[in-house]
Amino acid sequence: MVGSMKLSLPATLQKFLHHNRKERQYYWDMKFLLCSLGFSSFFIFFILYSPNPFRLRPKPQQDLRHQTTNISIIPKDQGSDHEDHHQYCDLFKGRWIKDMDGPLYTNWSCRTLPDTKNCGKHGREDVDFMKWRWKPDGCDLPRFDPKTFLRIVHGKKLAFIGDSIARNQMESLLCLLSHEETPVDIYKDSKDRSRTWYFPSHDFTLLVFWSKFLVVGEERVINGSLSGVFDLQLDRIDHNWASKLPMVDYAILSDAHWFFRKNYIYEGGNLIGCVFCNEANLTKHELGFLLRRVVRTVLQHINDCKDCKGLLALVRTFSPSHFENGTWNNGGNCNRTSPFSDEEANLKGTDWELWNVQVEEVERAKVEGVKKGKKFGALDVTRAMLMRPDGHPGAHWNNKGMEGFNDCVHWCLPGPIDTWNDLLMAVLSRENGGSILN
């Protein structure tokens, strides 16, 4: 019997252990089933009650603005399949609307931002002037996108030609593009007026050619001192920039602010009159006459340039100043902090007269340009900038040596002038077929 018990114990134990293993397997199977049911219930609840369960979380707004965009600027009442691809809305007629996203760069993030345009650094505390964007009537103006712009100008050379306002726009563009690629500073003249920057990844060259008048102008010296009065040769181009024109693919020309002074004007080497003067036996000409003759000479030179094949020349229209209570040298200021309304903006007077002269001369040059393989256009900023008295440095610039003088001519960076490059990107996009796709 003892032997029988010895033999039965292992069998009993084996049966017990087998039964125990089955219970444990059942326990884990049930636990897995319950977990699966719980997860499935949660997933079904998510599908039923989520408004869009499979939509990826968007990137922050600032990141979205850095992506390339589809630029197709056609009136909203005309579909994208509109047959006449030359029918576009007027980019230059519109209004300013609030834009809480603000600029693409800041006065601290742009390493190339000049000290004289760094309004925040020099005490300007309000920031609302940076939170507006230009809204054309009938269509939307895409935000500047550095990737898209650099794609348009890949392998090209673009030059801003003219005075310090031309330089101001170049500085804005440089800040905008530097967000995508750090450019190489490859040239500056002894006075740091003419500059060249290169974007190696896109083989793009950005230049600025300094020229006060675009034509030859020599300052008169009186009693050994510079007088601020110039002799202008209306029919002689300034070859400091004109000699470099054949290497340029896009030329943005601007001028006029240096004409607001007493200047003597010549043609064929002969004195034919002056502006802002009152001298006996000397014809007094209006400012519009002077600007028209200069713009005509410049655009005619481009049309006659045999080595400027494929050049697109854009005349950036007059950028108004906003002095109040005086001018730059007698207490004038520009202390406003918000844009003008349509009713407040003065769409008449000298500013509008100069705009009209420039636009008329561009249209005149276009006719001849068709025959000579040249392209002309207007980068029309006048209407938009008449409404922006709030965008100038005023007293907030590095005015060492000129204390008390307010700058109501140039534009803060960042600021309203960045819109000029929104418009420039749109115009260049049109020249490339109206649409630049990612």
C-alpha positions as CSV (number, residue, x, y, z in Angstrom):
1,M,0.0,0.0,0.0
2,V,2.8,2.2,0.7
3,G,4.1,1.5,-2.8
4,S,0.7,2.3,-4.2
5,M,0.7,5.7,-2.5
6,K,4.1,6.5,-3.7
7,L,3.0,5.8,-7.2
8,S,-0.3,7.9,-6.9
9,L,1.3,11.1,-5.5
10,P,3.0,12.2,-8.7
11,A,-0.1,11.6,-10.7
12,T,-2.2,13.6,-8.3
13,L,0.3,16.3,-8.2
14,Q,0.5,16.3,-12.0
15,K,-3.3,16.6,-12.3
16,F,-3.3,19.5,-9.8
17,L,-0.6,21.4,-11.6
18,H,-2.2,20.9,-15.0
19,H,-5.5,22.2,-13.6
20,N,-3.7,25.2,-12.1
21,R,-2.0,26.0,-15.4
22,K,-5.4,26.0,-17.2
23,E,-6.8,28.5,-14.6
24,R,-3.9,30.8,-15.1
25,Q,-4.1,30.6,-18.9
26,Y,-7.9,31.4,-18.6
27,Y,-7.1,34.3,-16.4
28,W,-4.6,35.9,-18.8
29,D,-6.9,35.2,-21.8
30,M,-9.8,36.9,-20.1
31,K,-7.5,39.9,-19.2
32,F,-6.3,40.2,-22.8
33,L,-9.9,40.1,-24.0
34,L,-11.1,42.7,-21.6
35,C,-8.2,45.0,-22.5
36,S,-8.9,44.6,-26.2
37,L,-12.6,45.3,-25.7
38,G,-11.7,48.5,-23.7
39,F,-9.3,49.7,-26.4
40,S,-11.8,49.0,-29.1
41,S,-14.5,50.9,-27.3
42,F,-12.2,53.9,-26.8
43,F,-11.3,53.9,-30.5
44,I,-14.9,53.6,-31.7
45,F,-15.8,56.5,-29.3
46,F,-12.9,58.6,-30.8
47,I,-14.1,57.9,-34.4
48,L,-17.7,58.7,-33.7
49,Y,-17.2,61.9,-31.7
50,S,-14.0,63.5,-33.1
51,P,-14.7,66.1,-35.8
52,N,-11.7,65.0,-37.9
53,P,-9.8,62.1,-36.2
54,F,-7.2,61.6,-38.9
55,R,-6.2,65.2,-39.4
56,L,-2.6,65.8,-38.4
57,R,-2.0,68.6,-35.9
58,P,-0.9,71.6,-37.9
59,K,2.4,73.3,-37.4
60,P,2.5,76.6,-35.6
61,Q,1.4,79.5,-37.9
62,Q,4.9,80.8,-38.2
63,D,6.1,77.5,-39.6
64,L,3.3,77.4,-42.1
65,R,4.3,80.8,-43.4
66,H,7.7,79.5,-44.3
67,Q,6.4,76.8,-46.7
68,T,6.3,77.5,-50.4
69,T,2.9,78.6,-51.6
70,N,0.9,78.4,-54.7
71,I,0.9,82.0,-56.1
72,S,-1.9,82.5,-58.6
73,I,-3.2,86.0,-58.5
74,I,-6.4,86.0,-60.4
75,P,-9.6,87.8,-59.5
76,K,-11.9,85.8,-57.2
77,D,-14.8,86.1,-59.7
78,Q,-12.7,84.3,-62.3
79,G,-11.9,80.7,-61.8
80,S,-8.5,79.2,-62.0
81,D,-9.5,77.8,-65.4
82,H,-10.1,81.4,-66.7
83,E,-8.9,81.4,-70.4
84,D,-7.3,84.8,-70.4
85,H,-4.2,84.4,-68.3
86,H,-3.3,88.0,-68.7
87,Q,-6.3,89.2,-66.7
88,Y,-5.2,89.8,-63.2
89,C,-6.7,91.8,-60.3
90,D,-4.9,95.1,-59.5
91,L,-2.4,94.2,-56.8
92,F,-1.8,97.9,-56.1
93,K,-5.3,99.0,-55.3
94,G,-6.6,97.9,-52.0
95,R,-6.5,98.5,-48.3
96,W,-4.6,97.6,-45.1
97,I,-6.1,95.0,-42.9
98,K,-5.1,93.8,-39.5
99,D,-2.6,90.9,-39.4
100,M,-1.9,89.5,-35.9
101,D,0.7,87.1,-37.2
102,G,3.2,90.0,-37.6
103,P,6.3,90.0,-39.7
104,L,8.5,87.0,-40.8
105,Y,11.5,88.4,-38.9
106,T,12.2,90.7,-36.0
107,N,14.6,93.6,-35.5
108,W,16.8,91.2,-33.5
109,S,16.6,88.1,-35.7
110,C,17.8,89.7,-38.9
111,R,21.6,90.0,-38.7
112,T,21.9,92.3,-41.7
113,L,19.3,94.8,-40.4
114,P,20.9,98.3,-40.5
115,D,21.1,100.3,-37.3
116,T,19.3,103.3,-38.8
117,K,16.2,101.2,-39.6
118,N,16.2,99.3,-36.2
119,C,13.4,101.4,-34.7
120,G,12.8,99.0,-31.8
121,K,16.5,99.2,-30.7
122,H,16.3,103.0,-30.7
123,G,13.3,103.3,-28.4
124,R,10.2,102.7,-30.4
125,E,7.9,100.8,-28.1
126,D,4.6,100.4,-30.1
127,V,4.4,97.3,-32.3
128,D,1.0,97.6,-33.9
129,F,2.5,99.2,-37.0
130,M,4.0,95.8,-37.9
131,K,0.6,94.0,-37.7
132,W,-1.0,95.1,-40.9
133,R,-0.9,93.5,-44.4
134,W,-1.9,94.8,-47.8
135,K,-5.2,93.4,-49.2
136,P,-5.8,94.1,-52.9
137,D,-9.4,94.6,-54.0
138,G,-10.6,91.4,-55.6
139,C,-7.8,89.0,-54.7
140,D,-5.4,88.0,-51.9
141,L,-1.8,88.9,-52.0
142,P,0.3,85.8,-50.8
143,R,2.6,86.4,-47.9
144,F,6.3,86.6,-48.8
145,D,7.8,83.1,-48.8
146,P,11.6,83.0,-49.0
147,K,11.6,79.5,-50.5
148,T,9.3,80.5,-53.3
149,F,11.1,83.7,-54.0
150,L,14.5,82.0,-54.2
151,R,13.0,79.4,-56.5
152,I,11.8,82.1,-58.8
153,V,15.2,83.9,-59.0
154,H,17.3,80.8,-59.0
155,G,20.4,81.5,-61.1
156,K,19.5,85.1,-61.6
157,K,20.8,88.6,-60.6
158,L,18.4,91.2,-59.2
159,A,19.5,94.8,-58.7
160,F,17.9,97.7,-56.8
161,I,19.0,100.9,-58.5
162,G,18.5,104.3,-57.1
163,D,18.7,106.2,-53.8
164,S,18.5,105.2,-50.1
165,I,14.9,104.1,-50.4
166,A,16.0,101.5,-53.0
167,R,18.6,100.4,-50.5
168,N,15.8,100.3,-47.8
169,Q,13.9,97.8,-49.9
170,M,17.0,95.7,-50.5
171,E,17.6,95.6,-46.8
172,S,14.0,94.4,-46.3
173,L,14.4,91.7,-48.9
174,L,17.7,90.6,-47.4
175,C,16.1,90.1,-44.0
176,L,13.3,88.1,-45.5
177,L,15.5,85.8,-47.6
178,S,18.0,85.3,-44.8
179,H,15.3,83.4,-43.0
180,E,15.8,80.6,-45.6
181,E,19.5,81.0,-46.5
182,T,22.4,83.0,-45.0
183,P,23.8,85.1,-47.8
184,V,27.5,85.8,-48.5
185,D,28.5,89.4,-48.3
186,I,30.8,89.7,-51.3
187,Y,31.1,93.4,-52.0
188,K,30.6,96.9,-50.7
189,D,32.0,100.2,-51.9
190,S,34.1,102.6,-49.8
191,K,30.9,104.4,-48.6
192,D,28.9,101.2,-48.1
193,R,26.3,102.4,-50.6
194,S,26.6,99.8,-53.4
195,R,26.4,96.2,-52.1
196,T,26.4,92.7,-53.4
197,W,25.1,89.6,-51.6
198,Y,25.2,86.0,-52.9
199,F,23.0,83.0,-52.0
200,P,25.1,80.1,-53.1
201,S,22.5,77.3,-52.6
202,H,20.3,79.1,-55.2
203,D,23.0,80.8,-57.3
204,F,21.2,84.1,-56.7
205,T,22.9,87.5,-56.6
206,L,21.3,90.5,-54.9
207,L,22.7,93.9,-55.6
208,V,22.1,97.5,-54.9
209,F,23.6,100.2,-57.1
210,W,23.6,103.7,-55.5
211,S,22.5,106.6,-57.7
212,K,20.9,109.8,-56.4
213,F,19.3,110.8,-59.7
214,L,19.9,107.9,-62.1
215,V,21.3,110.5,-64.5
216,V,24.5,112.5,-64.1
217,G,24.3,114.9,-61.2
218,E,27.2,117.0,-59.8
219,E,26.9,118.9,-56.6
220,R,27.9,122.5,-56.7
221,V,30.8,123.6,-54.4
222,I,30.4,127.1,-53.1
223,N,33.3,128.8,-51.1
224,G,34.9,125.4,-50.8
225,S,31.9,123.7,-49.3
226,L,29.3,121.3,-50.7
227,S,26.1,123.3,-51.3
228,G,23.4,120.7,-51.6
229,V,22.5,122.1,-55.0
230,F,23.1,119.9,-58.0
231,D,23.6,120.3,-61.8
232,L,21.6,117.5,-63.5
233,Q,22.2,116.4,-67.1
234,L,18.8,115.2,-68.2
235,D,20.1,113.3,-71.3
236,R,23.2,111.7,-69.7
237,I,22.8,108.4,-67.9
238,D,24.7,107.7,-64.7
239,H,27.1,105.0,-65.9
240,N,28.1,104.0,-62.4
241,W,25.0,101.8,-62.5
242,A,24.2,101.7,-66.3
243,S,27.6,100.0,-67.1
244,K,26.6,97.1,-64.9
245,L,23.1,96.7,-66.3
246,P,23.9,94.0,-68.9
247,M,24.7,91.5,-66.2
248,V,21.3,92.0,-64.4
249,D,18.2,89.9,-65.0
250,Y,15.8,92.0,-62.9
251,A,16.2,95.8,-62.3
252,I,14.1,97.7,-59.8
253,L,14.6,101.4,-60.4
254,S,13.5,104.1,-58.0
255,D,14.1,107.8,-57.6
256,A,12.6,111.3,-56.8
257,H,13.5,112.2,-53.2
258,W,16.7,113.9,-54.2
259,F,14.8,116.1,-56.7
260,F,13.1,117.9,-53.7
261,R,15.8,120.6,-53.6
262,K,17.1,123.4,-55.8
263,N,18.6,121.7,-58.8
264,Y,19.8,123.2,-62.1
265,I,18.9,121.1,-65.2
266,Y,20.8,120.8,-68.4
267,E,20.2,119.2,-71.8
268,G,22.8,118.8,-74.5
269,G,25.2,120.5,-72.1
270,N,23.1,123.7,-72.0
271,L,21.3,125.1,-69.0
272,I,17.6,124.9,-69.6
273,G,16.2,125.9,-66.2
274,C,15.9,124.8,-62.6
275,V,13.5,123.5,-60.0
276,F,12.7,125.1,-56.6
277,C,14.3,128.3,-57.8
278,N,13.3,131.8,-58.5
279,E,15.9,133.4,-60.6
280,A,15.6,136.1,-63.3
281,N,16.2,134.9,-66.9
282,L,16.0,131.3,-65.9
283,T,13.0,129.0,-66.6
284,K,11.5,127.5,-63.5
285,H,10.3,124.0,-64.1
286,E,8.0,121.9,-62.0
287,L,9.1,118.7,-60.2
288,G,7.0,116.6,-62.5
289,F,8.8,117.9,-65.5
290,L,12.2,116.9,-64.1
291,L,11.1,113.4,-63.0
292,R,9.5,112.7,-66.4
293,R,12.6,113.6,-68.3
294,V,14.8,111.5,-66.0
295,V,12.5,108.5,-66.1
296,R,12.2,108.7,-69.9
297,T,16.0,108.9,-70.3
298,V,16.5,105.9,-68.1
299,L,13.9,103.7,-69.8
300,Q,15.1,104.8,-73.2
301,H,18.6,103.7,-72.3
302,I,17.3,100.3,-71.2
303,N,15.4,99.9,-74.5
304,D,18.6,100.9,-76.4
305,C,20.8,98.5,-74.4
306,K,21.8,95.8,-76.9
307,D,23.5,93.7,-74.2
308,C,20.4,93.8,-71.9
309,K,18.5,90.9,-73.5
310,G,15.8,89.4,-71.4
311,L,15.9,92.1,-68.8
312,L,12.8,92.9,-66.8
313,A,12.9,96.5,-65.6
314,L,10.4,97.6,-62.9
315,V,10.0,101.2,-61.8
316,R,9.1,101.3,-58.1
317,T,6.7,104.2,-57.9
318,F,7.2,107.1,-55.5
319,S,7.3,106.4,-51.8
320,P,5.8,109.4,-49.9
321,S,7.2,110.9,-46.8
322,H,4.9,111.8,-43.9
323,F,6.3,114.9,-42.2
324,E,3.9,116.8,-40.1
325,N,4.4,120.2,-38.3
326,G,7.4,121.0,-40.5
327,T,10.0,119.2,-42.6
328,W,13.1,117.2,-41.8
329,N,15.3,120.2,-40.9
330,N,12.8,122.4,-39.1
331,G,11.0,120.3,-36.5
332,G,8.8,118.0,-38.7
333,N,7.8,114.7,-37.2
334,C,5.9,111.5,-37.9
335,N,4.5,110.2,-34.6
336,R,1.4,108.4,-35.8
337,T,1.0,104.7,-34.7
338,S,-1.8,103.5,-37.1
339,P,-2.5,103.7,-40.8
340,F,-4.6,106.3,-42.5
341,S,-8.1,105.4,-43.7
342,D,-9.0,106.0,-47.4
343,E,-10.6,109.3,-46.4
344,E,-7.5,110.5,-44.5
345,A,-4.9,109.6,-47.2
346,N,-4.3,112.4,-49.7
347,L,-4.6,110.8,-53.1
348,K,-3.9,114.1,-54.7
349,G,-1.0,116.6,-54.8
350,T,2.7,116.2,-55.6
351,D,2.9,112.6,-54.5
352,W,0.1,111.6,-56.9
353,E,1.5,113.7,-59.7
354,L,4.9,111.9,-59.4
355,W,3.2,108.6,-59.4
356,N,1.3,109.5,-62.6
357,V,4.5,110.6,-64.3
358,Q,6.2,107.3,-63.6
359,V,3.3,105.1,-64.6
360,E,2.8,107.0,-67.9
361,E,6.5,106.7,-68.8
362,V,6.5,103.0,-68.0
363,E,3.5,102.5,-70.4
364,R,5.4,104.5,-73.0
365,A,8.5,102.4,-72.7
366,K,6.5,99.2,-72.9
367,V,5.4,100.0,-76.5
368,E,8.9,100.3,-77.7
369,G,10.1,97.4,-75.5
370,V,7.8,94.9,-77.3
371,K,9.8,95.6,-80.5
372,K,13.2,95.4,-78.7
373,G,12.6,92.4,-76.5
374,K,12.5,94.3,-73.2
375,K,10.0,94.1,-70.5
376,F,8.8,97.0,-68.3
377,G,6.4,97.3,-65.4
378,A,5.6,99.3,-62.4
379,L,6.0,98.2,-58.8
380,D,3.3,100.5,-57.7
381,V,3.6,101.2,-53.9
382,T,2.4,104.8,-53.9
383,R,-1.2,104.3,-52.9
384,A,-0.4,101.7,-50.2
385,M,2.3,103.8,-48.7
386,L,0.3,107.1,-48.7
387,M,-1.8,105.3,-46.0
388,R,1.2,104.4,-43.7
389,P,2.3,107.5,-41.8
390,D,3.0,105.1,-38.9
391,G,5.9,103.1,-40.5
392,H,8.8,105.6,-40.5
393,P,11.6,105.7,-37.9
394,G,10.8,109.3,-36.8
395,A,13.0,109.9,-33.8
396,H,13.9,106.2,-33.5
397,W,17.0,105.9,-35.5
398,N,20.7,106.2,-34.9
399,N,20.9,109.9,-35.5
400,K,24.2,110.7,-33.9
401,G,25.3,114.1,-35.2
402,M,21.8,114.9,-36.3
403,E,20.0,115.1,-33.0
404,G,16.5,116.6,-33.3
405,F,16.1,115.5,-36.9
406,N,13.3,113.0,-37.6
407,D,13.4,110.4,-40.4
408,C,9.9,110.4,-42.0
409,V,11.3,109.3,-45.4
410,H,12.7,105.8,-44.8
411,W,10.9,102.8,-43.2
412,C,11.4,100.8,-40.1
413,L,12.4,97.2,-40.4
414,P,10.4,95.2,-40.0
415,G,7.5,97.4,-41.2
416,P,5.3,98.4,-44.1
417,I,8.1,98.3,-46.6
418,D,8.2,94.5,-46.3
419,T,5.0,94.6,-48.3
420,W,6.9,95.9,-51.3
421,N,8.6,92.5,-51.5
422,D,5.3,90.7,-51.2
423,L,4.3,92.7,-54.3
424,L,7.7,92.0,-55.9
425,M,7.3,88.3,-55.4
426,A,3.8,88.4,-57.0
427,V,5.0,90.4,-60.0
428,L,8.0,88.1,-60.6
429,S,5.6,85.1,-60.2
430,R,3.4,86.5,-63.0
431,E,6.4,86.9,-65.2
432,N,7.1,83.2,-64.6
433,G,3.6,82.2,-65.7
434,G,1.5,83.3,-62.8
435,S,2.0,80.3,-60.6
436,I,4.9,78.9,-58.7
437,L,4.1,75.5,-57.2
438,N,5.8,73.7,-54.3
